[in-house]
């Protein structure tokens, strides 16, 4: 069951979950890119979630040309590469060194260059007020502690900056047993007290909707939108089976928060 533990007491100390997730992603990175790289490339990088819904349709990032953007858990940086080619100024941050090696390869193939930072999103080694946009698509906001990451994003953003992230919906989380390969149709985890989700292989994080809202408000974020992307009837995905896509057409599998730094 999800742990009810809070954030670690020493914000500068390496977190045990970060070490576990780093090792997991370093080991899994090659397989992940082999399995999903073609799907990510087909969408041109600019698409959200496991059903790859285009940014041009959802308009989450708005006008990003010329903006300083931090991709918060960039993986192989497919998003940042696409943004750079369109005139944005991205920086990619990731916990996994192997994922960043894939990012450097793809950057070279695309003919773009921008900084990559190997660090935890819970303690970003970059100056305050450096970015107009901080975003991720199933990145750091899934695999790092929100009680650390949300204050870090608030520190990194300029006043009025945009914070946008997509991750699993709390509804999907409570319907996904820790020992199951796919989401089910029955409640499996406790909703109240959600925080640390540990399936024995990786550690992810989730909060109830009300706790997300209180955390955002405590860090001076204004909620502009909560988007619940729904796969199209003909959608296919390297991430989800046909049954899982059908589930996501009935209930929200993912949520995209769109927030503004006050």
Secondary structure, DSSP 8 states (H G I E B T S, - for coil): --B-----S-TTS--HHHHHHHHHHHHHHHHHHHHHHHHHHHTTT-EETTTTEEHHHH--S-S-TT-EEEEET-TT-HHHHHHHHTT-EEEEEES-HHHHHHHHHHHHHHT----EEES-TTS--S-TT-EEEEEEESSHHHHS-HHHHHHHHHHHEEEEEEEEEEEE-HHHHHTS-TT-SS--SS--S-STT--EEE-SS-EEE---HHHHHHHHHHTTEEEEEEE-----TT---SSS-HHHHHHHHHS--EEEEEEEE-
